Every structure is written in structure tokens, then in C-alpha cells.
Amino acid sequence: VLSDLGICCIDEFDKMSGTTRAILHEAMEQQTVSIAKAGIIATLNARTSILASANPVESRYNPSLSVVENIQLPPTLLSRFDLIYLILDAPNVDNDRMLGQHLVGLYYETPNVVEPPLDHGLLRDYIAYARENIHPELSDLASRELISAYIEMRRGGSHGNGGRGRTISATPRQLESLIRLSESLAR
């Protein structure tokens, strides 16, 4: 509710209780949160984007298991996310050295802070302009391409291990996700 019209960032998503996850179902599906306290029943807006991070089972990603088996979150909840990214922590001497130097450098009297390649103000203004002024519409060709991609996603979800536990079958939510992603890329 505090993130209404903004972004809600959730860390340790895998450690949430079942009750909290149930509340997220409503927030992600209906964009509202229902509250009942002291005889007062209210429905509050929760129109937000959710960015969540979760750790794999056993705290280390097992490449011999599927993504679904590694994160073990309910498919009903996973299907509500437009995108799911894996960030693997593979040991690499050069990358580990750069990260170590950066982290230690933050504790110097004059910290070694890397400037972002794009000014935050410019990016914020660009996004605000795009939201206000750019309103893409799906063409017939784009609609056919999206439907074709959705059908291919459905076909892919039915393969492997009898279709159980290895993948999540695409649902109409994924088609809606494809449409939202297409619109955002067009902006």
C-alpha cells in the first residue's frame, strides 16, 4: 500500500510466510489489499510494480535442477511476474578482484565511487516524458507475432519430465506480460 503508484522492492522473497504470499496474490492480481481490523473492512489501492529477489534452495543454484525446482515458489505466484532473471554467482578471479576492490574502496577516506553511465535526472525525465506522451498501439502484425510467441511458450511448457515440476506452463498472464513488455519497449 505504501508503494501505490511506485515500486515495491522485496528481499528474501523465498522466506516469506504463506500468509504474506497470499496477500501478495491479491496485490499482484487485483492491485488492491483488503484489510479487516477492529470491525473495519477496507480495500486499499496497491497499484505497484514488484521487484523481488529470492535465494535458491540450499542457498546455491543447482544447474542440474530446473529454475522452478531451484527456487521452489508456487507457480501461481511466479506466473504473476512479467520477468524472472537468474543472477548466478560463478567464481571468477578477475570479477571477484574488481568487486573486492570496489567494496574495500568504499571504506577509504575518499571512497572510490563509480559514476553511473547515465545521469539519474535524465533517465527520470525520459521515463516521465515517455509515460506522459508516448502511447503505443498494437498493430495487426505485432498482434500476430505476440500470439505466435504465446503459442510457442505454451508448447515449450508442455515438454520435459511429463510437464511436471521442470517448467511452468504459459498462461494468459504471460500473454498480457508480453503485451506490457512490448508497449514498454515501444516507449
Contacts in CASP RR format, 6 or more apart in sequence:
PFRMAT RR
TARGET T0000
AUTHOR 0000-0000-0000
METHOD contacts of the structure
MODEL  1
VLSDLGICCIDEFDKMSGTTRAILHEAMEQQTVSIAKAGIIATLNARTSI
LASANPVESRYNPSLSVVENIQLPPTLLSRFDLIYLILDAPNVDNDRMLG
QHLVGLYYETPNVVEPPLDHGLLRDYIAYARENIHPELSDLASRELISAY
IEMRRGGSHGNGGRGRTISATPRQLESLIRLSESLAR
1 33 0 8 1.000
1 44 0 8 1.000
1 45 0 8 1.000
1 46 0 8 1.000
2 8 0 8 1.000
3 46 0 8 1.000
3 48 0 8 1.000
4 44 0 8 1.000
4 45 0 8 1.000
4 46 0 8 1.000
4 47 0 8 1.000
4 48 0 8 1.000
5 47 0 8 1.000
5 48 0 8 1.000
6 47 0 8 1.000
6 48 0 8 1.000
6 49 0 8 1.000
7 48 0 8 1.000
7 49 0 8 1.000
7 50 0 8 1.000
7 51 0 8 1.000
8 48 0 8 1.000
8 49 0 8 1.000
8 50 0 8 1.000
8 51 0 8 1.000
9 50 0 8 1.000
9 51 0 8 1.000
9 52 0 8 1.000
10 16 0 8 1.000
10 50 0 8 1.000
10 51 0 8 1.000
10 52 0 8 1.000
10 53 0 8 1.000
11 52 0 8 1.000
11 53 0 8 1.000
12 53 0 8 1.000
12 54 0 8 1.000
12 55 0 8 1.000
13 52 0 8 1.000
13 53 0 8 1.000
13 54 0 8 1.000
13 73 0 8 1.000
14 54 0 8 1.000
14 55 0 8 1.000
14 71 0 8 1.000
14 72 0 8 1.000
14 73 0 8 1.000
16 24 0 8 1.000
21 74 0 8 1.000
21 77 0 8 1.000
23 33 0 8 1.000
24 50 0 8 1.000
24 77 0 8 1.000
25 76 0 8 1.000
25 77 0 8 1.000
25 80 0 8 1.000
26 32 0 8 1.000
26 33 0 8 1.000
26 34 0 8 1.000
27 33 0 8 1.000
27 46 0 8 1.000
27 48 0 8 1.000
27 50 0 8 1.000
28 50 0 8 1.000
28 77 0 8 1.000
28 80 0 8 1.000
29 80 0 8 1.000
31 45 0 8 1.000
31 46 0 8 1.000
31 47 0 8 1.000
31 48 0 8 1.000
32 43 0 8 1.000
32 44 0 8 1.000
32 45 0 8 1.000
32 46 0 8 1.000
33 43 0 8 1.000
33 44 0 8 1.000
33 46 0 8 1.000
34 41 0 8 1.000
34 42 0 8 1.000
34 43 0 8 1.000
34 44 0 8 1.000
35 41 0 8 1.000
35 42 0 8 1.000
35 43 0 8 1.000
35 44 0 8 1.000
36 42 0 8 1.000
50 81 0 8 1.000
52 81 0 8 1.000
54 71 0 8 1.000
54 73 0 8 1.000
56 62 0 8 1.000
56 70 0 8 1.000
56 71 0 8 1.000
57 69 0 8 1.000
57 70 0 8 1.000
57 71 0 8 1.000
57 72 0 8 1.000
61 70 0 8 1.000
61 86 0 8 1.000
61 88 0 8 1.000
61 89 0 8 1.000
62 69 0 8 1.000
62 70 0 8 1.000
66 165 0 8 1.000
66 166 0 8 1.000
66 167 0 8 1.000
67 84 0 8 1.000
67 86 0 8 1.000
68 75 0 8 1.000
68 78 0 8 1.000
68 165 0 8 1.000
68 166 0 8 1.000
68 167 0 8 1.000
68 168 0 8 1.000
69 165 0 8 1.000
69 166 0 8 1.000
71 78 0 8 1.000
75 168 0 8 1.000
78 84 0 8 1.000
78 168 0 8 1.000
79 168 0 8 1.000
79 171 0 8 1.000
79 173 0 8 1.000
79 174 0 8 1.000
80 173 0 8 1.000
82 177 0 8 1.000
82 180 0 8 1.000
82 181 0 8 1.000
83 177 0 8 1.000
83 181 0 8 1.000
101 112 0 8 1.000
102 112 0 8 1.000
102 114 0 8 1.000
105 111 0 8 1.000
105 112 0 8 1.000
106 112 0 8 1.000
106 113 0 8 1.000
130 187 0 8 1.000
131 187 0 8 1.000
134 186 0 8 1.000
134 187 0 8 1.000
136 182 0 8 1.000
136 183 0 8 1.000
136 186 0 8 1.000
136 187 0 8 1.000
138 146 0 8 1.000
138 179 0 8 1.000
138 182 0 8 1.000
142 182 0 8 1.000
146 175 0 8 1.000
146 178 0 8 1.000
146 179 0 8 1.000
146 182 0 8 1.000
147 175 0 8 1.000
149 178 0 8 1.000
150 170 0 8 1.000
150 174 0 8 1.000
150 175 0 8 1.000
150 178 0 8 1.000
153 170 0 8 1.000
153 174 0 8 1.000
154 169 0 8 1.000
154 170 0 8 1.000
156 167 0 8 1.000
156 170 0 8 1.000
157 163 0 8 1.000
157 167 0 8 1.000
157 168 0 8 1.000
157 169 0 8 1.000
157 170 0 8 1.000
158 169 0 8 1.000
159 167 0 8 1.000
160 166 0 8 1.000
160 167 0 8 1.000
163 169 0 8 1.000
END
